Amino acid sequence: MTYPLEILHEEKLGQAPKGDIVFVHGICHDARCWKNFIDFFSAQGYPCSALSLRGHGGSGGRKHFRLFTLANYVENVERAVAQCDTKPFLIGHSMGGAAVQQY
């Protein structure tokens, strides 16, 4: 089943983009935990996205949270990467780092 994903995105218009960055949170967090990083890197010219993995933050699937596997989270990373204009830098924390490595 596909769940809607919350993806926060920020880029500064008027700057030549340097390359996309996608941030992936750890367990029990969501995309908002990357707010300071998004602000910093987007100000440097990097279009930034942070996703809330399924069952987290504003993404769908809260009722089925305990059923999700690492493979499900890797699918979420794939969907976020597909929305980027360039091959992104991927930054993951804890469980998000495992999803990034598997991706």
N, C-alpha and C positions, 0 to 999 in steps of 0.2 A: 504494500500500500504506500502511496506517495502522500506525504504530509506537506502542508504549506510551510515554507521556511522564512523566518525573519532574517533578513540580511540588511544590516546597516551599511550605508555607503556614503563616502565623503570624498570629494576632490575639489581642489581649488581651481576655478576657471581662470583662464588667462595665462596659465603656466603650461609649458610643454610637459606632458606626462612622462615620468621616468620609468614607469613600470608598475603594474598593479601589485598590491599586497592584500592577502587574505588572512585574516586572523581567526583562529579556531580555539574556543574556550575549553576549559577542563570540566570535569563532572561538577554538577551543582552550581554552575555559573551560566552566563548567557553572553550574548554579543556585547552588552553594555560594559562588561568588565574591561574591554579594550578601548574605551572612550579616550583616555589620555594618549594612548599610542596612535589612535586614528587622528586625533587633532595634531599631534606632532608630525607624523609622517605625511599627512595630506598637505600640511603647510610647507613641506619640503618638495612638493610636486609629485608625490606618489598617490595615485587613486587608491583608496583603502576601502576594504569591505570586511565586515565581521559578521559571522553567521551565528545564529542560535541553533544548535543541533536539535533534531526532533526531540520533543518532550521537554525542551528547555526554553526559557524566555517566552517570546511571542510566537514561537514555532508550534505547529500542531503536534499532537500525539501525547499530550500529558497523561491521558488515561491509560496509555499503553507503555509508559516510561520503562517499566521493569522488563519488558519484552525485547527491547532494542539491543542489538549487538554492535560490535565494532564495525562490522560490515555495513550496517545501516548508517553509521556515522560517516563512513568512507563515502557512501552514496551522497550524503549531504555535502561533503567537501567537493565531490565531482560536480554537483549542481552549482555550487558557488563559483568554482573555477570556470565553468562554462559561460558564466555571465561576464567574465573579464575580457577586456579588449586585447590584452597581451598575456603571455604565459606569466602567471603571477609568482611572486615570492610567497611562500606559505609559512606562517608562524603559528605554532600550536603550543598550548600549555597542557601538561599532564595528559589526560585522556585525549584531548584535542591533538596533542603531539603524536600520540599513537595513531590516530586517524590520519594525520598528515603523512606519517611514515608509511602506512599501509597504502595510501593513495599513490 
